[in-house]
């Protein structure tokens, strides 16, 4: 059976970072993991052009947009300049 998202599902089950800097550092780690995930998926989906496009676009979003934003936040103490 498919899990349905419900408001409050994560309340009490996820710990918020102590600081904005810690949140930004976690964002850098997460985006690097996402990029690595897409690097691993791309060779496996070569027979499916639509999946190659989707994975490539998502990888590019992480690499070109999300990661630089989190890195900028880390370099600025946890927030964007």
Secondary structure, DSSP 8 states (H G I E B T S, - for coil): ------TTSSTTTS---SSHHHHHHHHHHHHHHHHHHHHHHHGGGTT-HHHHHHHHHHHHHIIIIIHHHHHHHHHTTSS--
